């Protein structure tokens, strides 16, 4: 049976204890149908408030009709396997290769079952157990993050508010977060809809509490074929350009031999609940209709070679926190 230490190398598993205070954990499933007309995100999770109140939830985002829903459950209706990534919330169940949902409240409903094939997680290694690298070993971080599948094939059908959505042949993405709170401000974007199937991008830029102070950290992963290009604070990469204007974002991230250039164009997102000291009382805006232009350049002195250039659709684009603080994110041109 995995203990709390060995679970670091199984990031999909429930990382918390049966009873907590000021703690949240949430799993994020994004599904896009084969025709590209429907994008649905399903977020199961748990919320342990500081006062001892606790609940489970399933949050749903339906991009086609620009709505979200929040289904709340008593904490006793949440069960998690102690051996693997398997959850149950009420009549719904979740794992790394399936999602079965049966939720209804206040006129909103979601029901159906999906199967995920050929999942592609961020590699877990002995000294780098996933997307956070060695930061995963740092105790009491405000928020931990994992990419459970960059890209996979979907089979199945969901019925959302009476509308049947056929996801057979669609593509999905899966990640999770856990800890005390989401960062005070952050940017997140993700797409796995590029010209070449199997290509996927995830980028997170966030304000991180650290030893009584703060810094702006980031994680970027671009998966092309069998290659995963990692550029992150913990790899020594630098944020060399950051410009946010309304729902348009331009970011350059550079390492010693690579430069990742991103330009995102989106629209105002749909409100979702976010954790604040375990309580799902915060709000963030998430769009699933953005477009991201991506260019990865290999640099060698004055010579440059484009390794990848493409545009990704059905891009998840999340903006949270003060726009003024986001606009003031510092860059380092080296």
C-alpha positions in Angstrom: 0.0 0.0 0.0 1.6 3.3 -1.0 2.3 5.7 1.9 2.3 9.5 1.8 5.9 9.5 0.5 5.6 6.9 -2.2 2.5 8.6 -3.5 4.7 11.4 -4.8 5.5 9.0 -7.6 1.8 8.2 -8.2 0.5 11.8 -8.6 -2.9 10.7 -9.8 -3.6 9.1 -6.5 -5.4 10.9 -3.7 -2.6 12.7 -1.8 -4.6 13.9 1.2 -5.8 12.2 4.4 -9.4 11.2 5.3 -9.8 14.4 7.3 -7.9 17.6 6.6 -8.1 21.3 7.3 -7.4 24.0 4.8 -6.8 21.5 2.0 -8.2 20.9 -1.5 -7.5 18.3 -4.2 -9.0 18.4 -7.7 -8.7 16.3 -10.9 -9.2 17.9 -14.3 -10.6 16.1 -17.3 -10.9 18.0 -20.6 -12.7 16.3 -23.5 -13.2 17.5 -27.1 -15.4 15.6 -29.5 -14.0 14.4 -32.9 -15.8 17.2 -34.9 -14.5 19.9 -32.6 -18.0 21.3 -31.8 -18.1 20.4 -28.1 -15.6 20.8 -25.3 -16.5 19.7 -21.8 -14.3 19.8 -18.7 -15.2 17.7 -15.6 -13.4 18.5 -12.3 -14.0 16.1 -9.3 -12.5 17.1 -6.0 -12.6 17.6 -2.3 -12.6 20.7 -0.1 -11.6 20.8 3.5 -12.2 24.2 5.0 -10.2 25.6 7.9 -13.2 25.5 10.3 -13.5 21.7 9.8 -16.3 21.8 7.2 -15.6 19.4 4.4 -17.3 18.4 1.1 -16.7 16.7 -2.2 -17.7 18.2 -5.5 -17.9 17.7 -9.3 -17.5 20.9 -11.3 -18.5 21.0 -15.0 -17.6 23.4 -17.8 -19.6 23.2 -21.1 -17.8 25.5 -23.6 -20.4 25.1 -26.4 -23.0 26.9 -24.3 -20.6 28.9 -22.1 -21.9 27.6 -18.8 -20.5 25.9 -15.7 -22.1 23.9 -12.9 -21.1 22.9 -9.4 -22.4 19.7 -7.8 -21.7 19.5 -4.1 -21.6 16.3 -2.0 -21.2 15.4 1.6 -17.6 14.3 2.3 -18.8 10.8 3.2 -19.8 10.4 -0.4 -16.1 10.7 -1.4 -14.0 7.5 -1.6 -10.4 7.1 -2.9 -8.4 4.0 -3.4 -5.3 3.6 -1.2 -3.6 1.6 -4.0 -4.2 3.5 -7.3 -5.9 6.5 -8.9 -9.5 5.6 -8.4 -12.2 7.9 -7.0 -15.9 7.7 -6.3 -18.1 10.7 -5.6 -21.7 9.8 -5.1 -22.8 7.8 -8.1 -19.8 9.0 -10.2 -16.4 7.4 -10.5 -13.1 8.5 -12.0 -9.7 7.0 -12.8 -6.8 7.5 -15.3 -8.6 5.5 -18.0 -12.3 6.2 -17.4 -14.9 8.8 -16.3 -18.4 7.8 -15.2 -20.6 10.7 -14.1 -24.2 10.8 -12.8 -24.8 14.2 -11.2 -27.9 16.4 -11.0 -28.8 19.6 -9.0 -30.9 22.7 -9.5 -31.9 21.8 -13.0 -28.4 21.0 -14.2 -27.3 17.4 -14.9 -24.5 15.3 -16.4 -24.6 11.6 -17.1 -22.6 9.1 -19.1 -19.4 7.1 -19.3 -16.1 7.7 -21.2 -13.1 5.5 -21.7 -9.6 6.9 -22.3 -7.1 5.0 -24.4 -3.3 5.6 -24.9 -2.9 8.1 -22.1 0.5 9.9 -22.1 1.4 11.2 -18.6 4.3 13.6 -17.9 7.2 11.2 -17.1 7.7 10.4 -13.5 11.3 9.8 -12.5 13.1 9.1 -9.3 14.4 12.7 -8.7 11.7 14.4 -10.8 8.3 12.9 -10.1 6.3 14.7 -12.8 5.6 18.2 -14.0 6.9 20.0 -10.9 10.3 18.4 -11.0 12.2 18.6 -7.7 9.7 21.1 -6.4 7.4 18.1 -5.8 9.6 17.2 -2.8 9.3 20.6 -1.1 6.9 20.3 1.8 4.0 22.7 2.4 3.9 24.2 -1.0 0.7 26.2 -1.6 -0.2 24.2 -4.6 1.1 21.1 -6.4 0.5 20.3 -10.0 0.6 17.1 -12.2 -0.1 16.3 -15.8 -1.7 12.9 -15.9 -2.2 12.7 -19.7 -1.0 15.1 -22.3 -3.3 13.5 -24.9 -5.5 10.4 -25.3 -8.3 9.0 -27.4 -11.9 9.1 -26.0 -14.7 6.6 -26.4 -18.2 7.1 -25.1 -21.1 9.6 -24.8 -22.1 12.2 -22.2 -25.5 13.8 -21.7 -25.1 17.3 -20.4 -28.4 19.1 -19.5 -30.3 16.8 -21.8 -27.9 17.4 -24.7 -26.2 14.2 -26.0 -22.5 14.6 -26.9 -20.8 11.8 -28.8 -17.1 11.8 -27.8 -16.1 8.7 -29.8 -12.9 9.4 -31.6 -12.4 12.7 -29.6 -9.3 13.7 -27.7 -8.7 14.4 -24.1 -6.3 15.9 -21.6 -6.0 15.2 -17.8 -4.2 17.0 -14.9 -4.7 17.7 -11.2 -3.9 20.2 -8.4 -3.7 19.8 -4.7 -2.6 21.8 -1.6 -4.0 24.8 0.3 -5.0 27.4 -2.4 -4.5 28.3 -6.0 -1.8 30.9 -6.5 -2.7 34.5 -5.8 -2.5 35.1 -9.5 -1.8 32.7 -12.4 -2.1 32.0 -16.1 -2.7 28.5 -17.5 -3.1 27.3 -21.0 -3.3 23.9 -22.7 -4.0 22.5 -26.2 -3.7 19.1 -27.7 -5.3 20.0 -31.1 -2.4 20.7 -33.5 -1.8 19.6 -37.1 0.0 16.5 -35.9 -2.2 14.3 -33.6 -0.4 13.6 -30.3 1.1 17.0 -30.1 0.3 18.8 -26.8 1.2 21.9 -24.9 0.7 22.9 -21.2 2.0 26.1 -19.7 1.4 27.4 -16.2 2.8 30.8 -14.8 2.0 31.5 -11.2 2.9 33.5 -8.1 4.6 31.1 -5.7 5.0 31.7 -1.9 8.6 30.9 -0.9 10.3 31.2 2.5 8.3 34.3 3.6 8.5 35.9 0.1 7.2 35.3 -3.4 8.4 34.6 -6.9 6.9 34.1 -10.3 7.4 30.5 -11.4 6.5 28.6 -14.5 6.2 25.2 -16.0 6.0 24.6 -19.8 5.8 21.2 -21.5 5.6 20.8 -25.3 5.1 17.2 -26.4 5.9 16.5 -30.1 5.9 12.8 -31.1 8.1 11.0 -28.6 9.9 14.1 -27.4 8.9 16.2 -24.4 10.5 19.6 -24.3 10.5 20.9 -20.7 11.2 24.6 -19.8 10.6 25.4 -16.2 11.9 27.5 -13.3 13.4 24.3 -11.9 15.3 23.6 -15.2 16.9 27.0 -15.1 14.8 28.5 -17.9 13.8 32.2 -17.9 10.7 34.1 -18.7 12.0 36.6 -21.3 8.8 38.2 -22.5 5.4 38.4 -20.9 2.6 40.7 -22.2 -1.1 40.3 -21.3 -3.6 42.6 -22.9 -7.3 41.8 -22.3 -7.6 38.2 -23.5 -4.4 38.2 -25.6 -1.1 36.8 -24.2 2.4 36.8 -25.6 5.1 34.7 -23.7 8.7 33.8 -24.5 10.5 31.2 -22.3 14.2 30.6 -22.9 16.7 28.1 -21.8 20.4 27.8 -22.8 19.5 26.2 -26.1 15.8 26.5 -26.6 13.2 29.4 -26.9 9.5 28.7 -26.7 7.4 31.5 -28.2 3.6 31.6 -27.5 0.8 33.9 -28.6 -2.7 33.2 -27.3 -5.9 34.8 -28.5 -9.0 34.1 -26.5 -12.2 35.5 -25.2 -13.5 36.1 -21.7 -13.7 32.8 -19.8 -16.4 31.0 -18.0 -16.4 31.4 -14.2 -15.3 28.4 -12.2 -14.9 28.0 -8.4 -11.3 27.9 -7.1 -9.8 26.9 -3.7 -8.8 29.5 -1.1 -7.3 27.7 2.0 -9.3 24.6 1.0 -12.6 26.5 0.7 -14.0 26.6 -2.9 -15.0 30.2 -2.6 -12.6 31.7 -5.1 -13.3 32.4 -8.8 -11.3 32.1 -11.9 -12.2 32.5 -15.6 -11.5 29.7 -18.1 -12.0 29.7 -21.8 -11.8 26.6 -24.0 -12.0 28.4 -27.3 -8.7 30.2 -27.5 -6.1 29.7 -30.2 -2.3 29.4 -29.4 0.4 30.0 -31.9 3.5 28.1 -30.9 7.1 28.3 -32.1 10.0 26.3 -30.6 13.5 27.5 -31.6 16.8 25.8 -31.0 19.5 28.4 -30.4 23.2 28.0 -30.8 25.1 31.3 -30.7 23.8 33.4 -33.5 22.3 30.4 -35.3 18.6 29.5 -34.8 16.7 26.5 -36.0 12.9 26.2 -35.8 12.1 22.8 -34.3 8.3 23.2 -34.2 5.8 25.8 -35.4 2.0 25.3 -35.4 -1.3 26.7 -34.2 -3.3 24.9 -31.5 -7.1 25.1 -31.3 -9.6 24.3 -28.6 -7.1 25.9 -26.2 -7.9 26.1 -22.5 -6.9 29.5 -21.3 -7.3 30.4 -17.7 -6.6 33.8 -16.0 -6.9 34.2 -12.3 -6.1 37.0 -9.9 -5.3 40.7 -10.3 -4.7 41.9 -13.8 -2.5 44.6 -12.4 -0.3 42.0 -10.7 -0.3 39.8 -13.8 0.8 42.7 -16.0 3.7 43.4 -13.6 5.2 39.9 -13.9 9.0 40.5 -14.3 11.0 39.1 -17.1 14.7 38.2 -17.4 16.3 38.7 -20.8 19.6 37.3 -19.5 
